Amino acid sequence: MSLLELENVTLKFGGVTAVDDVSFAVEEGEVFALVGPNGAGKSTIFNLISRIYDPFAGDIRFQGQSLLDRQPYEIAGLGIARTFQNIELFEQASVLQNLLVGRHKHRKSNPVGEMFFTPFVRREEKRHRKAVEEVIDFLDLQPYREKFIAGLPYGVRKVVEMGRALAIEPKLLLLDEPASGLSVEETQDVAFWIEDIKKLMGITVLMVEHDMSLVSAVSDRVMALADGRMLAIGTPEEVQRDPKVIEAYIGSDDAEDAA
Ligand SMILES: Nc1ncnc2c1ncn2[C@@H]1O[C@H](COP(=O)(O)OP(=O)(O)OP(=O)(O)O)[C@@H](O)[C@H]1O
């Protein structure tokens, strides 16, 4: 059984078919990338998996169970965490506080227990702190742990967003353009982290990314899309060599990314 399966998924926005009969499966333990020119449907696929949109047709399954009868707020609890293209963190809160928010789905205590700070609540709090401290160490965020997000450089914020998703202890991590806006050096760091997330944490990664150097460095498999349709699926090399993929990029705004 694949970890995540999309089967004949279609979504239309008015007259635009953003995702057109798309099927693919992500296997446990792999890094799988979605690539394609602007408007190909990549972010819409993430929003479908996150249950922000209902597909017009088709099914989306996680660990064999359909996600279509789930609400968006249930998705993290099932073990799917995501980052956003436009970083979504609490600006006036510290790195530590932002990561603790990621632990929300693990909270088992009730409001009365929290009011009286019972031994159970204390133990639970310790467990959350430990999990978050591990993520802080893992992502080298120690120097920033008490700093407010508002004062942090863009590259660090992106790492914090990845940390918040990891603090959920997901089985599947959805990374929406993890390298966008980053320097070459920062992108290399992201590549190392993705490798470690896969190898050391055993987390499966599905990512949307325009930077083909990052895609080639970390992905086991890649699916290329254009105009909502699947063009090719395979190793990064196979997909980059595919004539349909080359043609889709030529003349698009993203021609340089494909080079
Ligand atoms: N909420 C929406 N309402 C109407 N049309 C939308 C909406 N979201 C996306 N679209 C359209 O659906 C198509 C796919 O968009 P999507 O954002 O998924 O592409 P993408 O591959 O993620 O592009 P990019 O690389 O630019 O982020 C585009 O034609 C887009 O204009």
The ligand as a Gaussian input file, in Angstrom:
#p B3LYP/6-31G(d) Opt

LIG

0 1
 N       -8.538000      29.795000      -6.065000
 C       -8.460000      29.810000      -7.395000
 N       -9.449000      30.348000      -8.142000
 C       -9.386000      30.334000      -9.493000
 N       -8.370000      29.800000     -10.198000
 C       -7.370000      29.261000      -9.510000
 C       -7.340000      29.226000      -8.076000
 N       -6.194000      28.620000      -7.667000
 C       -5.523000      28.293000      -8.794000
 N       -6.219000      28.666000      -9.897000
 C       -5.826000      28.428000     -11.281000
 O       -5.561000      27.046000     -11.409000
 C       -4.415000      26.823000     -12.228000
 C       -3.350000      26.065000     -11.429000
 O       -2.820000      26.940000     -10.430000
 P       -1.742000      26.486000      -9.344000
 O       -1.563000      27.637000      -8.413000
 O       -2.121000      25.190000      -8.771000
 O       -0.451000      26.299000     -10.240000
 P        1.061000      26.058000      -9.773000
 O        1.579000      24.967000     -10.614000
 O        1.124000      25.902000      -8.316000
 O        1.727000      27.444000     -10.200000
 P        2.931000      28.267000      -9.501000
 O        4.175000      27.527000      -9.834000
 O        2.852000      29.593000     -10.188000
 O        2.638000      28.351000      -8.029000
 C       -3.963000      28.196000     -12.710000
 O       -4.555000      28.431000     -13.969000
 C       -4.529000      29.133000     -11.665000
 O       -4.775000      30.412000     -12.216000

